[in-house]
């Protein structure tokens, strides 16, 4: 990987969806402080995994200053990004947003659920270069944080040194669930797709005989196309996926336009 230029001028905003005390956030903070001295942490005061790109519209957002440049927000990861940009760092907005390092995968359709991804989306909407980072791990096992610690710093530096960061685009990094020595390279990937059924409903009955429900995660085997994020992780490679905010299916839009135009003239 090519050496990156001096990035010490950056004003870096860190957030996540695992909460202000998450080990992945502490690791990301150590990495960020090796890049710049101007590092700000604005993260949820408790875990907000699965929050997606949601905002707190019907309840107030509460803010606690824990120490200089470190804040806990009672709100979603998107709320955290908004609070940082409009309130906490309003005198000088961040030049970089780093979200994570998430404890768990953010692959394929995960990007539509993930609060980690959502914070990067929000930064992108403000034209702030944004990177979401996740350490894949197996439920019931310890996360290989040493793997993220080895691969994330150089990747972040390389990406931030890109001279023409595309508009409306952020980067989604996933680190495989193996020790550092077992990683098989770094790959630029596309967003994969799993079959339906990764999230199901687990129905239960409480002590008062009242039903309640959990959302159960049980990831299905995904596609094996070589360029996807799912395939890279399956082969123990670090996945780096550029994701754009435009969700339009442009090919179908062209077809629909001719159909709709025909209907209008009928």
C-alpha positions in Angstrom: 0.0 0.0 0.0 1.4 3.4 -1.0 2.6 5.7 1.8 0.1 8.5 2.5 0.9 12.2 2.7 0.9 14.3 5.8 -2.6 14.3 7.2 -2.0 16.0 10.5 -4.0 19.1 9.5 -7.3 17.1 9.6 -10.0 17.7 12.2 -11.3 14.2 12.8 -14.8 13.3 14.2 -15.2 9.8 15.6 -18.5 8.2 16.3 -20.1 4.7 16.3 -23.2 2.7 17.1 -21.7 0.4 19.8 -21.6 3.3 22.4 -19.2 5.7 23.9 -17.4 3.0 26.0 -17.1 0.4 23.2 -13.6 -1.1 22.7 -13.7 -0.6 19.0 -14.2 3.2 19.5 -11.2 3.3 21.9 -9.1 1.5 19.3 -10.2 3.9 16.5 -9.4 6.9 18.8 -5.8 5.6 19.2 -5.5 5.2 15.5 -6.9 8.6 14.8 -4.5 10.3 17.3 -1.6 8.9 15.3 -2.9 10.8 12.3 -3.9 14.2 13.9 -4.0 15.9 17.3 -7.4 17.3 16.6 -9.6 14.4 17.4 -13.2 14.7 18.6 -15.4 11.8 19.9 -19.2 12.2 19.8 -20.9 8.9 20.3 -24.1 7.4 21.7 -24.2 7.0 25.5 -25.4 3.4 25.0 -25.4 0.8 22.2 -27.5 1.8 19.2 -26.8 -1.1 16.8 -29.4 -1.5 14.1 -30.5 2.1 14.4 -29.9 2.6 10.6 -30.1 6.2 9.3 -32.6 7.3 11.9 -32.9 10.5 13.8 -34.6 11.5 17.0 -37.7 13.4 15.9 -40.1 12.8 18.8 -37.8 12.9 21.8 -35.1 15.5 22.8 -31.4 14.7 22.3 -29.4 15.0 25.5 -25.7 15.7 25.5 -23.0 15.1 28.2 -19.5 16.4 28.0 -17.2 13.7 29.4 -14.0 15.5 28.9 -12.3 17.9 26.4 -13.4 16.9 22.9 -15.3 13.9 24.1 -19.1 13.8 24.3 -21.9 11.2 24.9 -25.2 11.7 23.2 -28.6 10.2 24.1 -29.5 9.6 20.5 -28.7 7.7 17.4 -25.4 7.7 15.5 -27.0 10.1 13.0 -27.9 12.4 15.9 -24.3 12.2 17.0 -23.1 13.4 13.6 -25.6 16.2 13.5 -24.8 17.3 17.1 -21.1 17.4 16.2 -21.5 19.3 13.0 -24.2 21.8 14.2 -23.4 22.3 17.9 -20.2 20.8 19.3 -17.9 21.6 16.3 -19.8 24.5 14.8 -16.9 26.9 14.9 -14.9 24.6 12.6 -16.5 21.5 11.1 -14.7 18.2 10.9 -12.7 17.4 7.7 -13.0 13.7 8.3 -15.6 11.4 9.9 -14.6 7.9 11.0 -17.3 5.6 12.3 -16.6 2.4 14.3 -14.8 0.3 14.7 -17.9 -1.8 14.9 -18.0 -5.1 16.7 -19.5 -7.2 14.0 -19.9 -7.3 10.2 -21.4 -4.5 8.1 -21.6 -6.4 4.8 -24.2 -6.7 2.0 -27.6 -5.6 3.2 -26.2 -4.8 6.7 -25.5 -1.3 5.4 -29.2 -0.5 5.4 -29.6 -1.4 9.1 -26.3 -0.3 10.5 -25.9 2.8 12.7 -22.1 2.6 11.9 -22.9 3.0 8.2 -25.5 5.7 8.9 -23.0 8.0 10.6 -20.8 7.8 7.6 -23.8 8.5 5.4 -24.5 11.6 7.4 -21.0 12.8 7.1 -21.1 12.2 3.3 -24.2 14.4 3.0 -22.1 17.3 4.4 -19.3 16.5 1.9 -17.1 15.3 4.7 -14.9 12.3 3.6 -16.3 9.5 5.7 -15.2 5.9 6.5 -17.1 3.2 8.3 -15.0 0.4 9.9 -16.1 -3.0 11.2 -14.3 -5.9 12.7 -16.2 -9.1 11.8 -16.5 -11.6 14.6 -18.3 -14.8 15.6 -21.1 -14.6 18.1 -19.9 -16.0 21.4 -16.2 -15.5 20.5 -13.8 -12.6 21.1 -13.3 -10.1 18.3 -9.8 -10.0 16.7 -9.2 -6.4 17.5 -5.5 -6.8 16.8 -6.4 -7.5 13.1 -8.3 -4.2 12.8 -5.4 -2.5 14.6 -2.9 -3.8 12.1 -4.9 -3.0 8.9 -7.0 0.0 9.7 -4.3 2.7 10.1 -2.7 2.3 6.7 -6.1 2.0 5.0 -7.4 5.2 6.6 -4.2 7.0 5.6 -4.3 5.8 2.1 -8.0 6.7 1.6 -7.6 10.2 3.1 -4.7 10.8 0.8 -6.9 10.3 -2.3 -6.9 13.7 -4.0 -10.3 13.6 -5.6 -12.7 11.9 -3.2 -15.9 11.3 -5.2 -19.0 13.3 -4.2 -21.8 11.5 -2.3 -19.6 8.5 -1.7 -18.2 6.9 1.5 -16.1 3.9 2.2 -17.1 0.8 4.1 -14.2 -1.3 5.5 -14.7 -4.8 7.0 -11.8 -6.7 8.6 -12.1 -10.5 8.6 -12.6 -12.7 11.7 -9.1 -14.1 11.9 -5.8 -13.2 13.6 -3.6 -10.7 11.6 -1.2 -13.4 10.3 -4.2 -15.1 8.6 -5.4 -12.1 6.6 -5.2 -12.7 2.8 -4.7 -9.2 1.5 -6.9 -6.2 1.0 -9.6 -6.0 -1.8 -11.7 -3.3 -3.3 -15.1 -4.9 -3.4 -18.7 -4.4 -4.3 -21.7 -4.7 -2.0 -22.9 -8.3 -1.8 -26.3 -9.7 -1.2 -27.4 -12.5 1.1 -30.6 -14.5 0.6 -33.6 -13.4 2.7 -33.9 -14.6 6.3 -30.9 -13.3 8.1 -33.2 -11.5 10.6 -36.2 -13.4 12.0 -38.6 -13.0 14.9 -38.0 -15.1 18.1 -41.3 -15.2 20.0 -41.3 -15.7 23.8 -43.6 -15.6 26.8 -42.6 -13.6 29.9 -43.2 -14.5 33.6 -46.7 -12.9 33.5 -47.7 -15.0 30.4 -47.4 -12.0 28.1 -45.8 -12.5 24.7 -42.7 -10.5 23.7 -40.3 -10.7 20.8 -36.6 -10.5 19.9 -35.2 -10.0 16.5 -32.9 -12.9 15.9 -29.8 -12.7 13.7 -28.8 -15.8 11.8 -26.8 -14.8 8.7 -27.5 -16.9 5.6 -24.7 -17.9 3.2 -24.2 -15.1 0.7 -23.3 -15.0 -2.9 -19.9 -16.1 -4.1 -19.2 -13.6 -6.7 -15.5 -12.8 -6.5 -15.8 -9.0 -6.3 -18.2 -8.8 -3.4 -17.6 -7.9 0.2 -19.1 -11.2 1.3 -16.6 -13.2 -0.8 -13.6 -11.2 0.4 -14.5 -11.8 4.1 -15.2 -15.5 3.3 -11.6 -15.7 2.0 -10.2 -13.8 5.0 -9.4 -10.7 3.1 -10.1 -7.1 4.2 -13.0 -5.7 2.2 -13.0 -2.0 1.1 -16.3 -1.0 -0.5 -17.0 2.4 -2.0 -20.7 3.1 -1.4 -22.7 5.9 -3.1 -25.7 7.7 -1.7 -27.6 7.6 -4.9 -29.8 4.5 -4.7 -31.4 4.9 -8.1 -31.6 1.9 -10.4 -30.5 4.0 -13.4 -30.8 1.1 -15.9 -34.5 0.5 -14.9 -35.2 4.2 -14.7 -34.4 4.5 -18.4 -36.8 1.7 -19.2 -39.5 3.1 -16.9 -39.2 6.5 -18.4 -40.2 5.2 -21.8 -43.1 3.3 -20.3 -44.4 6.2 -18.3 -43.9 8.5 -21.2 -46.0 6.2 -23.3 -48.8 6.1 -20.6 -48.8 9.9 -20.4 -49.5 10.1 -24.2 -52.2 7.4 -24.2 
